[in-house]
Amino acid sequence: MRLNRFLASAGLGSRRGVEELITSGQVRINGKVITDLATQVEPNDAVKVGSRLLRTEQKITVLLNKPAGFLCTASDERDRKTIFQLLPPNWPRVYHVGRLDKDSEGLLLVTNDGELSLALTHPRYKIEKEYEVLIDKPFDPKHKEKLLKGFHIIGGRAKTEWVEILAPNHLRLVLTQGIKRQIRLMLYDLGYEVERLARIRLGPLKIGEMRPGEWRLLTSKEIATLKGPAHVEAAKA
């Protein structure tokens, strides 16, 4: 992370504002005065501004295959199972990106990278999320157009980007919105009950052959790819 971005994220002002701290020689990294704005702050660097010590926090981003029955929350007053029970307990504080409801399963990202979280959740960036859905009765093909065109549900106007009928009771849907329980509510309004819902893709990431409850760390290349489309869109705004 560039030094000015790191200082801004630590609450020392805007990126432009903290540049004066750097160029005036008030910032030290590992005891050395730094005046180069392009300096990169690495994990475990000790950054000091005056007498204030700021440490970088190791960035962790995990792809988790969430099983059904687990909540996307750090704790539950009813002592139900949460996704964080599937991850090592000694990690820095991490957060889920978006959510899957208790009965849904599949691809979920967990991270402490705020920039990545914004890139994946801000409506402006329209990151695709792909799902496989089993419903309680055969799907009527005439409802496909309604899903693509969109209609109002609790939470706002909802639509799908893609609908594929894999079998009479088996659909593949693609969303770019993030309305709570969107697929379940849309299909319910059309007369169907969802029996199984699994997210299989988020942007370029796919769940692949991962078993329920299994997780893996994303590579730096995967993270850069995820951030890329959002950065392009942000530059156009």
C-alpha positions as CSV (number, residue, x, y, z in Angstrom):
1,M,0.0,0.0,0.0
2,R,1.3,3.5,-0.9
3,L,2.4,5.5,2.1
4,N,-0.1,8.3,1.6
5,R,-3.0,5.9,1.3
6,F,-1.8,4.1,4.5
7,L,-1.6,7.3,6.5
8,A,-5.0,8.4,5.2
9,S,-6.5,5.0,6.2
10,A,-5.0,5.5,9.7
11,G,-7.1,8.7,10.1
12,L,-4.3,11.3,9.6
13,G,-6.2,13.2,6.9
14,S,-7.0,12.9,3.2
15,R,-4.4,11.4,0.8
16,R,-3.5,14.9,-0.4
17,G,-3.4,16.2,3.2
18,V,-1.0,13.5,4.4
19,E,1.4,14.2,1.5
20,E,2.7,17.3,3.4
21,L,3.5,15.2,6.4
22,I,5.6,13.0,4.2
23,T,7.4,15.7,2.2
24,S,8.2,17.7,5.3
25,G,10.0,14.7,6.8
26,Q,7.6,13.9,9.7
27,V,7.1,10.3,8.7
28,R,9.5,7.4,9.6
29,I,9.4,3.8,8.5
30,N,11.4,1.4,10.7
31,G,13.3,4.4,12.1
32,K,14.2,5.9,8.7
33,V,12.8,9.3,7.6
34,I,10.7,8.9,4.4
35,T,10.0,11.8,2.0
36,D,9.2,9.8,-1.2
37,L,5.4,9.8,-1.8
38,A,5.7,6.6,-3.8
39,T,7.1,4.6,-0.9
40,Q,5.2,1.3,-0.3
41,V,4.3,0.2,3.2
42,E,4.9,-3.5,3.7
43,P,3.3,-5.9,6.2
44,N,5.0,-5.6,9.6
45,D,6.5,-2.2,8.9
46,A,6.5,0.2,11.8
47,V,5.4,3.6,10.6
48,K,5.8,6.6,12.9
49,V,4.4,10.1,12.6
50,G,5.9,12.3,15.3
51,S,5.6,10.1,18.4
52,R,2.6,8.1,17.1
53,L,3.4,4.6,16.1
54,L,1.2,3.0,13.3
55,R,1.6,-0.6,12.4
56,T,0.4,-2.2,9.2
57,E,-2.1,-5.1,9.6
58,Q,-1.5,-8.2,7.6
59,K,-4.1,-8.3,4.8
60,I,-6.0,-11.6,4.7
61,T,-8.5,-12.5,2.0
62,V,-10.2,-16.0,2.1
63,L,-12.5,-17.7,-0.3
64,L,-14.8,-19.9,1.8
65,N,-17.3,-22.5,0.7
66,K,-20.0,-21.6,3.2
67,P,-22.1,-24.6,4.2
68,A,-25.8,-24.3,4.8
69,G,-26.7,-23.7,8.4
70,F,-24.0,-21.2,9.2
71,L,-24.6,-17.5,9.9
72,C,-22.7,-14.6,8.4
73,T,-22.0,-12.9,11.8
74,A,-19.2,-12.8,14.3
75,S,-21.4,-14.0,17.2
76,D,-25.0,-15.1,17.8
77,E,-27.0,-14.6,21.0
78,R,-28.7,-18.0,20.3
79,D,-25.3,-19.7,20.0
80,R,-25.9,-20.8,16.4
81,K,-23.0,-21.8,14.2
82,T,-21.2,-18.9,12.4
83,I,-18.8,-18.8,9.4
84,F,-16.0,-17.6,11.7
85,Q,-16.0,-20.9,13.5
86,L,-14.7,-22.4,10.2
87,L,-11.6,-20.1,10.2
88,P,-8.5,-20.0,12.4
89,P,-9.1,-18.2,15.7
90,N,-5.8,-16.4,15.8
91,W,-6.2,-14.3,12.7
92,P,-6.6,-10.5,12.7
93,R,-10.2,-9.3,12.7
94,V,-11.8,-10.1,9.3
95,Y,-15.2,-9.4,7.8
96,H,-17.5,-11.1,5.3
97,V,-17.9,-9.4,2.0
98,G,-21.6,-9.3,1.3
99,R,-23.5,-12.2,2.9
100,L,-25.3,-15.5,2.3
101,D,-28.3,-16.2,4.5
102,K,-28.3,-19.1,6.9
103,D,-29.9,-21.6,4.5
104,S,-27.7,-20.6,1.5
105,E,-24.3,-21.9,0.7
106,G,-21.3,-21.5,-1.6
107,L,-18.7,-18.9,-2.4
108,L,-18.1,-16.2,0.3
109,L,-15.2,-13.9,0.7
110,V,-13.8,-12.9,4.1
111,T,-11.2,-10.2,4.4
112,N,-9.8,-7.3,6.3
113,D,-9.0,-5.4,3.1
114,G,-11.4,-2.5,3.1
115,E,-10.5,-1.4,-0.5
116,L,-11.3,-4.9,-1.8
117,S,-14.5,-5.0,0.2
118,L,-15.6,-1.7,-1.4
119,A,-14.7,-2.9,-4.9
120,L,-16.9,-5.9,-4.5
121,T,-19.9,-4.4,-2.8
122,H,-20.4,-0.9,-4.1
123,P,-23.4,-0.9,-6.6
124,R,-21.5,1.2,-9.1
125,Y,-19.1,-1.6,-9.9
126,K,-21.7,-4.3,-10.8
127,I,-19.7,-7.3,-9.9
128,E,-21.4,-10.5,-11.2
129,K,-22.6,-13.1,-8.7
130,E,-23.6,-16.5,-10.1
131,Y,-25.9,-18.9,-8.4
132,E,-27.4,-22.4,-8.9
133,V,-30.9,-22.7,-7.5
134,L,-33.2,-25.7,-6.9
135,I,-36.9,-24.9,-6.7
136,D,-39.9,-26.9,-5.5
137,K,-41.6,-27.3,-8.9
138,P,-40.8,-27.0,-12.6
139,F,-39.9,-23.5,-13.8
140,D,-42.3,-21.9,-16.3
141,P,-40.1,-20.5,-19.1
142,K,-42.4,-17.5,-19.5
143,H,-41.1,-16.3,-16.1
144,K,-37.6,-16.0,-17.5
145,E,-38.3,-12.6,-19.2
146,K,-39.8,-11.3,-16.0
147,L,-36.7,-12.1,-14.0
148,L,-34.5,-10.4,-16.6
149,K,-36.8,-7.3,-16.9
150,G,-37.1,-7.0,-13.1
151,F,-39.9,-6.1,-10.7
152,H,-40.3,-4.7,-7.2
153,I,-39.7,-6.9,-4.1
154,I,-39.1,-6.0,-0.5
155,G,-35.8,-4.0,-0.6
156,G,-36.3,-2.4,-4.1
157,R,-36.5,-3.1,-7.7
158,A,-34.8,-6.4,-8.5
159,K,-33.6,-8.0,-11.7
160,T,-31.4,-10.8,-12.9
161,E,-28.7,-10.4,-15.6
162,W,-28.8,-14.0,-16.8
163,V,-31.3,-16.9,-16.4
164,E,-30.5,-20.5,-17.6
165,I,-32.8,-23.4,-17.1
166,L,-30.5,-26.4,-16.4
167,A,-33.4,-28.8,-15.7
168,P,-37.1,-28.3,-14.9
169,N,-36.4,-27.5,-11.2
170,H,-32.8,-26.3,-11.6
171,L,-31.8,-22.8,-12.5
172,R,-28.6,-20.8,-12.9
173,L,-29.0,-17.1,-12.2
174,V,-26.5,-14.1,-12.4
175,L,-27.0,-11.0,-10.3
176,T,-25.2,-7.7,-10.1
177,Q,-27.4,-6.3,-7.3
178,G,-27.1,-7.1,-3.6
179,I,-30.7,-6.9,-2.3
180,K,-31.2,-9.0,0.8
181,R,-32.6,-12.5,0.0
182,Q,-33.1,-11.3,-3.6
183,I,-33.3,-14.6,-5.4
184,R,-35.6,-16.2,-2.8
185,L,-38.0,-13.2,-2.8
186,M,-38.0,-12.9,-6.6
187,L,-38.8,-16.6,-7.1
188,Y,-41.4,-16.5,-4.2
189,D,-43.2,-13.7,-6.0
190,L,-43.4,-15.9,-9.1
191,G,-44.8,-18.8,-7.1
192,Y,-41.7,-20.9,-6.3
193,E,-40.0,-22.0,-3.1
194,V,-36.2,-22.2,-3.1
195,E,-35.1,-25.6,-1.8
196,R,-31.3,-25.1,-2.3
197,L,-29.3,-22.0,-3.2
198,A,-25.6,-22.0,-3.8
199,R,-23.3,-19.1,-5.0
200,I,-20.8,-20.6,-7.4
201,R,-19.0,-17.5,-8.8
202,L,-18.1,-14.0,-7.7
203,G,-16.6,-12.0,-10.5
204,P,-13.8,-14.1,-11.9
205,L,-13.6,-16.4,-8.9
206,K,-15.3,-19.8,-9.0
207,I,-16.0,-22.2,-6.1
208,G,-14.7,-25.2,-8.2
209,E,-14.3,-28.4,-6.3
210,M,-14.0,-27.0,-2.8
211,R,-15.9,-29.0,-0.2
212,P,-18.4,-27.3,2.2
213,G,-16.5,-25.6,5.0
214,E,-13.3,-25.6,3.1
215,W,-11.4,-22.3,2.6
216,R,-8.3,-21.0,0.9
217,L,-6.3,-17.8,0.8
218,L,-6.6,-15.7,-2.4
219,T,-3.4,-15.1,-4.3
220,S,-2.2,-11.5,-4.9
221,K,-3.0,-11.9,-8.6
222,E,-6.6,-12.9,-7.8
223,I,-7.0,-9.9,-5.5
224,A,-5.6,-7.6,-8.1
225,T,-8.0,-9.0,-10.7
226,L,-10.9,-8.5,-8.3
227,K,-10.0,-4.9,-7.6
228,G,-9.2,-4.1,-11.3
229,P,-12.7,-3.8,-12.7
230,A,-13.8,-1.6,-9.8
231,H,-10.8,0.7,-10.2
232,V,-11.6,1.1,-13.9
233,E,-15.2,2.0,-13.2
234,A,-14.1,4.4,-10.4
235,A,-11.8,6.2,-12.8
236,K,-14.7,6.8,-15.2
237,A,-17.0,8.2,-12.5
